[in-house]
């Protein structure tokens, strides 16, 4: 493991994004511990208490889909949780998995009687989380039991929303902290709207808590993709771990009615296959997925500069800021900020300050 210095995390700016056909999950240790998937050694799968469930998972899914999901990958437990490994050699450009839309979980899986009772203010993440809770409540009677039983429990999720007060205090004042508070309050609001609906649907939901709902929302927020059908949980594909420099992503093909992944490099048998969840800063990775990576090339900071209108250098300063402003990434959405807030890559900060100081020094 590698340690990320605290100021590095505190200043990082989160980019909220809910899946434009690109990313999944992978929970690691809390923010002081991070793992770089791009430099992982070739881990050999090892047995675990869930080994039999994992062994049966792909055959179950392929039977449900009535098609081959993958002939190149197998699921196994590694030091980083459930992962996908190559079962034979893979060449760059090979399609390594295809998951039909028919075996993906969406908000459309909600029972109609619940859908009609949930207000329009409840978003798709909360609706999809409700689907998970309903099927989890069904236990082994659920058609999705083999999938749900493979999802990480609350104790294995390390997103900032699960941090205690002393842990959150270490990032107090950062945009990550502010976004965590907002995210938690939104989940609590959705919980209050959904809880009475679920209780009326099934009496056994009487012990259903906000923490249960928060866990379900976090599972969805860290694993679901967005496409023409809305948010979808894609079984098997969401066992892929993250590599920030990988060019492999989950793509949706409406013509084939499936989601698929194409290898961006060659793999040898027994190697873990990695994809890119998105072009995310460490702040976003910690907020949405519960891990960070060292030397993240997408790390950015938010700089708040309030330039008074009466400042004689007002125009020059704005021009400099606009010149070194970094546009929003294609697959990421920044937090709302004031007109004088700018997102600048770490590598440009010193250059920007140097240019600014030189310009100021040249003025009589």
Secondary structure, DSSP 8 states (H G I E B T S, - for coil): -B---HHHHHTB--EE---SS-------S-TT-B--GGG---------TTHHHHHHHHHHHHHHHTS-S-SSEEEEEETTEEEEEESS-B-TT-EEEEEEGGGEE-GGGS-HHHHTTS-TTS-HHHHHHHHHHHHHHHGGGSTTHHHHTTS--GGG---GGG--HHHHHTTTTSHHHHHHHHHHHHHHHHHHHHHHHHHHH-GGGGG--HHHHHHHHHHHHHH-EEETTEEEEETTGGG-EE-TT----EEEETTTTEEEEE-SS-B-TT-B-EE---S--HHHIIIIIS---TT-TT-EEEEE----TT-TTHHHHHHHHHHT-----TT-EE----TTEEEEEHHHHHHHHHHHHHHHHT--
